[in-house]
């Protein structure tokens, strides 16, 4: 059984590359640099949403069962 911390780590591991990809695509479409607020916002929002979906799908709750 994995701990909550491990599940959060795996969720971040899988969501960050997707956030980076969305950020790069946004930067290319907007012809903006990687520090442009539009690019950073799109990347961070996508990574956060994917991580949240993974956590919900894997059933991470606030209580741990021993």
matplotlib code that plots the C-alpha trace (Angstrom):
import matplotlib.pyplot as plt

x = [0.0, 1.4, 1.3, -0.5, 2.9, 3.9, 0.6, 1.0, 4.5, 3.4, 0.6, 3.1, 5.5, 2.9, 1.3, 4.4, 5.4, 1.9, 2.0, 5.4, 4.0, 1.0, 3.3, 5.5, 2.6, 1.2, 4.5, 4.7, 1.2, 1.5, 5.1, 6.0, 8.9, 8.8, 8.4, 5.4, 2.4, 0.1, 2.6, 3.3, -0.4, -1.4, 1.4, 0.7, -3.0, -2.8, -0.3, -2.5, -5.7, -4.0, -2.6, -6.0, -7.6, -5.0, -5.5, -9.3, -9.0, -6.7, -8.8, -6.4, -8.3, -7.5, -7.6, -5.1, -6.0, -3.4]
y = [0.0, 3.4, 6.3, 9.6, 11.3, 8.7, 9.1, 12.9, 12.5, 10.2, 12.6, 15.4, 13.3, 12.6, 16.0, 18.3, 17.1, 17.8, 21.3, 21.9, 20.7, 23.0, 25.9, 25.3, 25.1, 28.3, 30.0, 29.0, 30.1, 33.4, 34.0, 34.7, 33.8, 31.1, 33.7, 35.4, 35.3, 33.7, 30.8, 30.3, 30.5, 27.9, 25.5, 25.8, 25.5, 22.4, 20.7, 21.5, 20.2, 17.0, 16.4, 16.9, 14.6, 11.9, 12.3, 12.1, 9.1, 7.2, 7.9, 9.9, 11.0, 13.0, 9.9, 7.1, 3.5, 1.5]
z = [0.0, -0.9, 1.4, 0.7, 0.2, -2.5, -4.3, -4.4, -5.7, -8.5, -9.4, -9.6, -11.6, -14.2, -14.3, -14.6, -18.1, -19.3, -17.8, -19.5, -22.8, -22.6, -21.6, -24.6, -26.9, -25.5, -25.9, -29.5, -30.3, -28.5, -29.7, -26.0, -23.8, -21.1, -18.4, -20.0, -17.5, -20.1, -20.6, -16.9, -16.1, -18.7, -17.6, -13.9, -14.3, -16.5, -14.1, -11.1, -12.8, -14.0, -10.5, -9.0, -11.4, -10.7, -7.0, -7.3, -9.6, -7.3, -4.3, -2.1, 0.9, 4.0, 6.2, 6.1, 6.7, 8.6]

ax = plt.figure().add_subplot(projection="3d")
ax.plot(x, y, z, "-o")
ax.set_aspect("equal")
plt.show()
